[in-house]
């Protein structure tokens, strides 16, 4: 293992070890502060972060507004208050000279307003902002206006080139680095484009070489690249260190910090991580964002798979093979399907999946009355946690709607991520993880259920393991 040299990030020399920011309420001030204190770059999540009452209890994010717009305003207020809280906790733990970053998802509801609110309320506390899940053109201008560094998260050289040409070249002095996130291996939402096959992963090194070539064209030969997604131990990346094709490089760890003493996830979640097997984390496209995402296989995701499998196309009048009448709903309104699909529908209904729900793609899915009620309730209670939501058809723009039908094949992402972050319910909620999470079970560092402190983990990473 080569010696691990320091790297300049956000104005300081630090270990080339970056904590990946994970929301909702998963990378918090305690975990990021400890990571930064250990010598790396700590990153807390600015996605609906937790705040606390006078007794130190978490304030649950409960919404009282009668309209989506009113609830969206509540959500922004919660997010700003929580982000300020976690930033200050991180700084108090890490000390004045450590590097603290905030992670923002560009496609989250009110992203710009939340970031402005946190940076205003915690001036001088945050050193940098990482931002992905979309094309965050304006992140450069926002960061520069507060005198902090910005780190766009991209999954291809092409994406960075577009960002640079449109906006980043105007604010190059504050570009602290570029995070390359492997779209096949990273946890959470993934940046797979329509031209990339989710079943055919590409090696990261050629893609990062291409990114570095583009950065050199832009005069960014010495600007760090942060490799994210699939990074477990540095011994496996030794050929990237001091590699002129890669240039200055740091490594982002998203999954391993989940299993630390400071990590706020539940004991049940931590125990589950220790039992994962290869293939238990997989790419799916159920997210209401429309992005691919990586989650742990559990009953929550299995139900979504089954929901979509009980799906048939329909027309409102006889068209071609759709010549067979099927009556749906309490009033028995007719739609037209193929003869074979009617047989499928009747079989599903005989097994209790009697509710037919229309999708934006002129298909029907069949669910139980209980699941139908849950879906409709979640859609009605939408609080606008995304800039645009396929599940509820919310949009934060003036119209307040995407203009499409709400999609019952998806789910309320805010509800499930809040629940898994604040309860022991891991089977019936979305559990994001990177694809290397199965390695907890085989890594001798975690033998006999050992859960390290952040400092112990960072010390371990420095050795190459």
N, C-alpha and C positions, 0 to 999 in steps of 0.2 A: 504494500500500500504506500503510495507517495505521500510525502508530508502535506498536510492540509494547510495551505497558506490563507491568510486573511484576504478579504476583498472589500473594496470601497462600495458601500451601499448607503444611500441617503446621508452622505456627508461624513460617514465614520467607517473605520476599518473594523470589520466584524468577521466572525466565522462564516463561511459560505453555506450556512444552514438556515433556511427560511421556513418558518412554520406556515403551513397553508391555512388560510382563513376559511372557516367552515360555519355556515349559518344553517338553521336558525339557532342562536344561543349555544353553539357547540364550541367554537373558539371564542373564549371570553377573556376578560381582563386578567384573570388569575393564571390561565394557561399561557397566554401570550406574554404577560409580564415575566413569568418564570423562564420562558424560552429566551427572551431578550436578556434577562439577567445572566443566563448561562453563556451568553456571548454571541448568539445568533440574532436573527431578526424575528421578533414576535409579531404575530398578526391576529388581531381580534376581528370578529365578524361584525360588520355594520348592518347586518340584515336582521331587523327586528330584535335587537339585542335586549337583554334583560335589564330592568332597573329594580330598585328595592325600596321597601318602605322604611320607616324610622327604626323598626326592629330588625331590619336586615332580611326580611322575607321577600322572596320574589313577587313582584307585582304581575299577576296573570293578566294577559292582554285580552280583556273582555270588551266587547263592542256594544254600545248602547244606541248608536245612531239609527234612525229609521230608514235612511236611504244609503245606497252604496257610497255616494259622495261623502256623506257625513261620516260613515265608518272609515272611509279612506283617510279623512282628515285625522281621525283618532289614531289610525295606524301610523301615520307620519309622525304624530306627536309622540307615540310610544317609542318609535324607532330613534328619534332624535334624543329623547331622554335616555334611552338605553345605551345608545352609542357613546354619549358623553360619559355616562357612568362607567362603562367598561374601559374607555380610554384612560380615565383617571385612575382606575384600579390598576391597569397595566403599568402606567407610569410610576405609581407609588411603589409597586413591587420591583420594577426593573431598575429604577434609579434615573437620574437626569441625563446620562450620556448614552444609555442603551437605545436601540432602534426599535420603535413601535410603529407598525403599519395598521391601517384599517382596510378591510376587504369589503368591496361593494359589488353587488350584481347590477349591471347596467339595466337589465330588464325587470328589476324589482320595482314595485309601485313607488313613485315619488323619489327615485334614486337621487336625482340632483338636489332636491329639497332636503332630503335626509343628510346627504354629505355636507351641504352648506351648513345645516343646523348643527351637526356634530363638530365640524371644524371651527365654527364660530364659538360654540359653547366650550370647546376644549382647546383654545388657542395655545400653541406652543407645546402641546402634549403629543401630537401625532406627527411623525416624521415623513410618512409616505402613504400612498393609497394604491392598492392593487384593484384592478377592475376587469371583469370579464362578463361572460353570459350576454353576448351581443357585440355590437361595434361601438365602443365608448369614445366617440369622437370628441365630446366636450370635456372629458376627464382631464385633458391636458390644460385647458384654460382654467378650469376650476382649481386644480392643484397649484398652478403657477400663481393664481390670485392670492393664495394663502402662503406661498413660499415653501411648499412641500414638494417632494418628488412623486412622480406617478409611474406606475408599472402596469401597462396594459397586458392582459392575458390573451394570448392568441394561440391558434392551433395550426397556423401555416404562415409561410413567408408572404403569401399573397394577401392575407388579412392584414399583416403589419404594413405592407406597402400601401394598401388603401388608406389605412389610418394615418400614415405619415404624410401622404400626399394631400389628404383632405384637411388635416388639422395639426398633426404633431410637429411638422417642420417649423411651425410658428412658435413653438414652445420647447424647443430642443434642449434648452439649458436645464429644464426640470425633468427630463426623461431619465429616471434613475436606472432603468433596466427594462427588459422585455421578458415576460414570463411565457415560455413555450410550454403549453399544457398538452400532453399526449392525449388525443381525442379517443383513443381506444383503451387507455389504462387508468385515466384519472377518475376520481370519485365525483359524485354530484353530477352537475350538468356538463355535457361534453360538446366540443366544438366540431363535430363531424359535419362536413358540407355534403351537399347532394351528390357531389362527384366522388365521394369516398364511401367505400363499402364497409359497413360496420362489422362484417364477418371476415374482412381481410386487413388485419392490422399492418401498418407500415413501421419499419424500424425508425426510431427517433433521430438517430445520428444524421442520416442524409437530409432529413427535414430541417434539422437545426443548422446544418451546414448551409442549406439554402437560405435560411433566415439570416445567418451571419453575413452571407454574401449581400443580401439586400441591405442589411444594416451598414455594411462597409460603403455601399453606394451612397448611403445617406450621411456619411461622415460619422458613423457610430461604431467604429472598429473596437473601441475600448469600453463601450457601454455593456454592462453585464447582461448575459442571458441567464435566466433562472429556469432550470429544467424541472418540470413538474409532471407528476403522473407516472406511477410505476416505480418510483424511487424508494427502495427499501434500505439498502446499505451502500456506502460509497465505494466499497471494495469492488463492486460490480460496475462502477463508473470510472475506474481509475484511468482509463484511456482518454477520458474527457478532460482530465486535469492537465494543465499546461499544454493543451493541444491547440496549435495555432489555427486549425480549421474551425475550432469552436470559439476560441478567444476567452475572455474573462467569463467564468461560469460559477453559478451557485446552484444549490439544489433545494428544492422545496419538498417538505414532508407534510403530507396531509393526513394520511392514515395512521401512521405510528403515534403521533401525539394524542390520538383518541384514547390510547391505553396508557394513561399516566395517572398519577395520583391527583394532579391538578385538573385533569380533564373533567368537565362538569357532567358528562353523560352518565346515565344510570348504571348501577352495578350490574343489572341484567344485560344491558348493552355490552358492557365490558366483558362479561362472561361469554356472551355470544361470539364476540370477536375471537376469543381463544379457541373456539370450536369450528370455525369456518374451514371449508375444504375448497380446493381449486374448482372454480366454476360456480361457486355459491354467489359470487358477485357477477352481474351480467348487465349488458346494455339493453335498455328498453326505451320505448318511445311513448310512454303514457303521460309524461309530464305535461301540464297545461301550458307550459312555455312553448311547446313545439320542438324543443331540443331533445336529443338523445340524452339519457342519463344512466348512471351506474348505481345500482342498488343491490342490497342483499336479498337473495331469494327467500321469501317468507310468505305466509298466507295473504298478506296485503297485496303483494305483486301477483301472486297466483290468482287471486280473485279478479284482478284487472285483466289478466290473460284470459280467464274463463269468460269474463263478461264480453270481451271482444270476439271470442270464438262463437258465442251464441249471437251471431250477426248475419243478417240477410239483407239484400238490396230490395227496394220496393219502388213502385210508381203509384201515382194517384189515379191513373187511368190505365186500361189495358194497353201495353206497348210490347210488341214482339213476344218474347218468351214470358214476359210478366203478364200472363193472361189468367192467372188463378186468383180468385178473390180470397182475402184473409181479413177477418173482422178483428179489430183491435180496440182496446180501450173500453171503458164502462158503457159507452153508447154503441159499441160494436160497429164503429165506422170502418168502411172497407178500404183496403189498399190492395195492390196487385203485385203478386210475387210469382216466381216460377213454381211449377207443380212440386218439384223436389224440395224447394225451400219451404213450401207450406208444410210438407211432412216434417221437416226439421223443426219448424216453429211449433207445431202441435205436440211433438215429442218433448220439447223444452217446457211447454206450458203444462203438460201432464206431470212434469216433475217439479212443478211449483214456480217456474219462472214465467209467471203469467202477465207481467207488465212489459209491454213493448214500448221502448223509448226511442224517439227519432234522433238521428245524428245529423250533423251538417252535410254529410256525404250521401244523403238519401238512402240510408240504411236504417234498420231497426236492430236494437239489441234487446235481449230478453232477460229480465232480472226478477227477483222476488219482490213482493209488495214492500217488504221492509227495506230492501236496498233501494228501490225506487224512491221511497220516502226520504231516505238518507241523502240520496243524490240531489233531489229537488230542494231539500232543506239547506244543504250546503251551498247550492247555487244561489238561493234566495238570500242567504246570510253573507254573501261575498263582501269582503272588506277592501278589495282592490289591492292585494298584496303584490300583483304584477302590473307591469305597464299595459299588458294586454293578456287576457286569460281565455284560453280556449274552452275551459270547463264551464265558466259562468258567463262568458261573452263580455265581461267587463273590459273597458279601455279607459285609461286615465285621461285621454283627450276629451275635448269639450263634448263630443257626442255621448260619451259614457258607455259606448258599446263598440264591439268589433264589427258589428253589422252582420254577424253570422249567428246561426243557432248555437245555443250552448251545447257542449259535447258531453254526453253522459258516459263516454268511454274513458274519461279522465277523472280527476279528483281534486279536492281542495288542498293545495299543497301547504298553505299556511296552517290549516287545521292539523294536518298529520305531523308536520315538522315541529309545531309547538307541543303536540301531545307526546311525541317520542322524546323530546328534550326535557320534559318536565314530569315524566312518569316512568313506570317500569314496563309499559305496554310496548313491547318490541315486535310482537308477531303481527299486529294489526295496524301497523304504521309503516311509513316509508323510512327505510334505514339506508342512507347513503354510505358508500364506502368505495375506496379504490380497489382495483382488481388484484392487488398484491395482499389484500387483507388476510387471505388464507395462510399467509406465512407466519402469522402469530402462533399458529398451532405447532409449527416445526422449528421455530427459532429458539435455540437453547436459552437465550436471554430471558424468555418468558416461561421457562420450565416451572412446573408446579404452581402455575397460576400467578407468577410474579408480575406485579404491576409497579413499574419504576416511577420515581419522581421525574419531572422534566429534566432536572439537572443530570440525573443518572442516564437518561436516554441520550441527551446531548453528548455527554462524556463517552457513551458507547458509540455514537455515530462518528465521533472524531477518530476513533480507532480504526474505522473502516467497516465496522460491523453494526 
